[in-house]
């Protein structure tokens, strides 16, 4: 892994592997110690044609100030290995 610091953000160069097609990707991932889960950007999914799976129940997303996130809910998942 490669560590990079841009302004006040911390990024790591990581490898991802999809569980369904075994495709490999090298990406710079933002490290967010305040996050309560692991997230992937919708545009990354679309750009790389990753397969998503619907959740049986959507997950509400809130910003650090307790306001609803602009994308509001997570309704799909992607299976990847970090």
PyMOL commands that place a pseudoatom at each C-alpha (Angstrom):
pseudoatom trace, name=CA, resn=UNK, resi=1, chain=A, elem=C, hetatm=0, pos=[0.000, 0.000, 0.000]
pseudoatom trace, name=CA, resn=UNK, resi=2, chain=A, elem=C, hetatm=0, pos=[1.082, 3.539, -0.698]
pseudoatom trace, name=CA, resn=UNK, resi=3, chain=A, elem=C, hetatm=0, pos=[0.229, 6.355, 1.697]
pseudoatom trace, name=CA, resn=UNK, resi=4, chain=A, elem=C, hetatm=0, pos=[-0.516, 9.858, 0.411]
pseudoatom trace, name=CA, resn=UNK, resi=5, chain=A, elem=C, hetatm=0, pos=[-1.624, 12.943, 2.304]
pseudoatom trace, name=CA, resn=UNK, resi=6, chain=A, elem=C, hetatm=0, pos=[-3.431, 15.680, 0.324]
pseudoatom trace, name=CA, resn=UNK, resi=7, chain=A, elem=C, hetatm=0, pos=[-4.222, 18.802, 2.340]
pseudoatom trace, name=CA, resn=UNK, resi=8, chain=A, elem=C, hetatm=0, pos=[-5.832, 17.301, 5.450]
pseudoatom trace, name=CA, resn=UNK, resi=9, chain=A, elem=C, hetatm=0, pos=[-7.079, 14.052, 3.839]
pseudoatom trace, name=CA, resn=UNK, resi=10, chain=A, elem=C, hetatm=0, pos=[-5.360, 10.676, 3.995]
pseudoatom trace, name=CA, resn=UNK, resi=11, chain=A, elem=C, hetatm=0, pos=[-5.438, 8.343, 0.966]
pseudoatom trace, name=CA, resn=UNK, resi=12, chain=A, elem=C, hetatm=0, pos=[-4.110, 4.799, 0.542]
pseudoatom trace, name=CA, resn=UNK, resi=13, chain=A, elem=C, hetatm=0, pos=[-3.408, 3.049, -2.762]
pseudoatom trace, name=CA, resn=UNK, resi=14, chain=A, elem=C, hetatm=0, pos=[-5.334, -0.215, -2.440]
pseudoatom trace, name=CA, resn=UNK, resi=15, chain=A, elem=C, hetatm=0, pos=[-6.352, -3.149, -4.607]
pseudoatom trace, name=CA, resn=UNK, resi=16, chain=A, elem=C, hetatm=0, pos=[-9.976, -4.259, -4.923]
pseudoatom trace, name=CA, resn=UNK, resi=17, chain=A, elem=C, hetatm=0, pos=[-11.189, -7.565, -6.345]
pseudoatom trace, name=CA, resn=UNK, resi=18, chain=A, elem=C, hetatm=0, pos=[-14.799, -8.238, -7.296]
pseudoatom trace, name=CA, resn=UNK, resi=19, chain=A, elem=C, hetatm=0, pos=[-16.195, -11.485, -5.909]
pseudoatom trace, name=CA, resn=UNK, resi=20, chain=A, elem=C, hetatm=0, pos=[-18.371, -12.259, -8.928]
pseudoatom trace, name=CA, resn=UNK, resi=21, chain=A, elem=C, hetatm=0, pos=[-15.981, -11.581, -11.854]
pseudoatom trace, name=CA, resn=UNK, resi=22, chain=A, elem=C, hetatm=0, pos=[-12.591, -11.541, -10.035]
pseudoatom trace, name=CA, resn=UNK, resi=23, chain=A, elem=C, hetatm=0, pos=[-11.722, -8.197, -11.687]
pseudoatom trace, name=CA, resn=UNK, resi=24, chain=A, elem=C, hetatm=0, pos=[-8.859, -6.308, -10.026]
pseudoatom trace, name=CA, resn=UNK, resi=25, chain=A, elem=C, hetatm=0, pos=[-8.717, -2.534, -9.541]
pseudoatom trace, name=CA, resn=UNK, resi=26, chain=A, elem=C, hetatm=0, pos=[-6.025, -0.317, -8.010]
pseudoatom trace, name=CA, resn=UNK, resi=27, chain=A, elem=C, hetatm=0, pos=[-7.508, 2.834, -6.504]
pseudoatom trace, name=CA, resn=UNK, resi=28, chain=A, elem=C, hetatm=0, pos=[-6.692, 5.631, -4.095]
pseudoatom trace, name=CA, resn=UNK, resi=29, chain=A, elem=C, hetatm=0, pos=[-9.040, 5.237, -1.122]
pseudoatom trace, name=CA, resn=UNK, resi=30, chain=A, elem=C, hetatm=0, pos=[-9.880, 8.038, 1.300]
pseudoatom trace, name=CA, resn=UNK, resi=31, chain=A, elem=C, hetatm=0, pos=[-9.347, 7.023, 4.920]
pseudoatom trace, name=CA, resn=UNK, resi=32, chain=A, elem=C, hetatm=0, pos=[-12.125, 8.435, 7.089]
pseudoatom trace, name=CA, resn=UNK, resi=33, chain=A, elem=C, hetatm=0, pos=[-11.754, 7.531, 10.767]
pseudoatom trace, name=CA, resn=UNK, resi=34, chain=A, elem=C, hetatm=0, pos=[-15.187, 9.017, 11.515]
pseudoatom trace, name=CA, resn=UNK, resi=35, chain=A, elem=C, hetatm=0, pos=[-17.093, 6.776, 9.102]
pseudoatom trace, name=CA, resn=UNK, resi=36, chain=A, elem=C, hetatm=0, pos=[-19.386, 4.135, 10.563]
pseudoatom trace, name=CA, resn=UNK, resi=37, chain=A, elem=C, hetatm=0, pos=[-19.186, 1.877, 7.508]
pseudoatom trace, name=CA, resn=UNK, resi=38, chain=A, elem=C, hetatm=0, pos=[-17.402, 1.201, 4.235]
pseudoatom trace, name=CA, resn=UNK, resi=39, chain=A, elem=C, hetatm=0, pos=[-18.637, 3.127, 1.199]
pseudoatom trace, name=CA, resn=UNK, resi=40, chain=A, elem=C, hetatm=0, pos=[-17.986, 3.140, -2.533]
pseudoatom trace, name=CA, resn=UNK, resi=41, chain=A, elem=C, hetatm=0, pos=[-18.812, 5.998, -4.873]
pseudoatom trace, name=CA, resn=UNK, resi=42, chain=A, elem=C, hetatm=0, pos=[-21.706, 5.455, -7.322]
pseudoatom trace, name=CA, resn=UNK, resi=43, chain=A, elem=C, hetatm=0, pos=[-19.665, 6.969, -10.191]
pseudoatom trace, name=CA, resn=UNK, resi=44, chain=A, elem=C, hetatm=0, pos=[-16.870, 4.412, -9.552]
pseudoatom trace, name=CA, resn=UNK, resi=45, chain=A, elem=C, hetatm=0, pos=[-19.440, 1.603, -9.788]
pseudoatom trace, name=CA, resn=UNK, resi=46, chain=A, elem=C, hetatm=0, pos=[-20.837, 2.981, -13.046]
pseudoatom trace, name=CA, resn=UNK, resi=47, chain=A, elem=C, hetatm=0, pos=[-17.406, 3.755, -14.571]
pseudoatom trace, name=CA, resn=UNK, resi=48, chain=A, elem=C, hetatm=0, pos=[-16.174, 0.198, -13.987]
pseudoatom trace, name=CA, resn=UNK, resi=49, chain=A, elem=C, hetatm=0, pos=[-19.479, -1.593, -14.650]
pseudoatom trace, name=CA, resn=UNK, resi=50, chain=A, elem=C, hetatm=0, pos=[-19.563, -3.282, -11.244]
pseudoatom trace, name=CA, resn=UNK, resi=51, chain=A, elem=C, hetatm=0, pos=[-22.554, -5.482, -10.429]
pseudoatom trace, name=CA, resn=UNK, resi=52, chain=A, elem=C, hetatm=0, pos=[-24.733, -4.285, -7.560]
pseudoatom trace, name=CA, resn=UNK, resi=53, chain=A, elem=C, hetatm=0, pos=[-27.270, -6.146, -5.455]
pseudoatom trace, name=CA, resn=UNK, resi=54, chain=A, elem=C, hetatm=0, pos=[-30.422, -4.632, -3.925]
pseudoatom trace, name=CA, resn=UNK, resi=55, chain=A, elem=C, hetatm=0, pos=[-30.671, -4.516, -0.148]
pseudoatom trace, name=CA, resn=UNK, resi=56, chain=A, elem=C, hetatm=0, pos=[-33.893, -5.846, 1.349]
pseudoatom trace, name=CA, resn=UNK, resi=57, chain=A, elem=C, hetatm=0, pos=[-34.071, -2.642, 3.423]
pseudoatom trace, name=CA, resn=UNK, resi=58, chain=A, elem=C, hetatm=0, pos=[-32.394, 0.686, 2.579]
pseudoatom trace, name=CA, resn=UNK, resi=59, chain=A, elem=C, hetatm=0, pos=[-29.932, 2.266, 5.034]
pseudoatom trace, name=CA, resn=UNK, resi=60, chain=A, elem=C, hetatm=0, pos=[-30.381, 5.951, 5.907]
pseudoatom trace, name=CA, resn=UNK, resi=61, chain=A, elem=C, hetatm=0, pos=[-27.228, 8.090, 5.624]
pseudoatom trace, name=CA, resn=UNK, resi=62, chain=A, elem=C, hetatm=0, pos=[-26.504, 11.131, 7.813]
pseudoatom trace, name=CA, resn=UNK, resi=63, chain=A, elem=C, hetatm=0, pos=[-23.776, 13.749, 7.745]
pseudoatom trace, name=CA, resn=UNK, resi=64, chain=A, elem=C, hetatm=0, pos=[-21.586, 14.521, 10.739]
pseudoatom trace, name=CA, resn=UNK, resi=65, chain=A, elem=C, hetatm=0, pos=[-23.970, 17.351, 11.714]
pseudoatom trace, name=CA, resn=UNK, resi=66, chain=A, elem=C, hetatm=0, pos=[-26.919, 14.872, 11.796]
pseudoatom trace, name=CA, resn=UNK, resi=67, chain=A, elem=C, hetatm=0, pos=[-28.528, 16.227, 8.616]
pseudoatom trace, name=CA, resn=UNK, resi=68, chain=A, elem=C, hetatm=0, pos=[-29.635, 13.778, 5.923]
pseudoatom trace, name=CA, resn=UNK, resi=69, chain=A, elem=C, hetatm=0, pos=[-26.998, 13.137, 3.273]
pseudoatom trace, name=CA, resn=UNK, resi=70, chain=A, elem=C, hetatm=0, pos=[-27.841, 14.463, -0.212]
pseudoatom trace, name=CA, resn=UNK, resi=71, chain=A, elem=C, hetatm=0, pos=[-27.937, 10.881, -1.518]
pseudoatom trace, name=CA, resn=UNK, resi=72, chain=A, elem=C, hetatm=0, pos=[-30.081, 10.041, 1.541]
pseudoatom trace, name=CA, resn=UNK, resi=73, chain=A, elem=C, hetatm=0, pos=[-30.096, 6.224, 1.439]
pseudoatom trace, name=CA, resn=UNK, resi=74, chain=A, elem=C, hetatm=0, pos=[-28.016, 3.209, 0.521]
pseudoatom trace, name=CA, resn=UNK, resi=75, chain=A, elem=C, hetatm=0, pos=[-30.172, 0.724, -1.389]
pseudoatom trace, name=CA, resn=UNK, resi=76, chain=A, elem=C, hetatm=0, pos=[-27.540, -1.442, -3.111]
pseudoatom trace, name=CA, resn=UNK, resi=77, chain=A, elem=C, hetatm=0, pos=[-24.279, -3.209, -2.268]
pseudoatom trace, name=CA, resn=UNK, resi=78, chain=A, elem=C, hetatm=0, pos=[-21.195, -4.353, -4.217]
pseudoatom trace, name=CA, resn=UNK, resi=79, chain=A, elem=C, hetatm=0, pos=[-19.257, -7.459, -3.172]
pseudoatom trace, name=CA, resn=UNK, resi=80, chain=A, elem=C, hetatm=0, pos=[-15.522, -6.737, -3.253]
pseudoatom trace, name=CA, resn=UNK, resi=81, chain=A, elem=C, hetatm=0, pos=[-12.422, -7.936, -1.422]
pseudoatom trace, name=CA, resn=UNK, resi=82, chain=A, elem=C, hetatm=0, pos=[-10.018, -5.329, -0.129]
for i in range(1, 82): cmd.bond("trace and resi %d" % i, "trace and resi %d" % (i + 1))
show_as sticks, trace
zoom trace
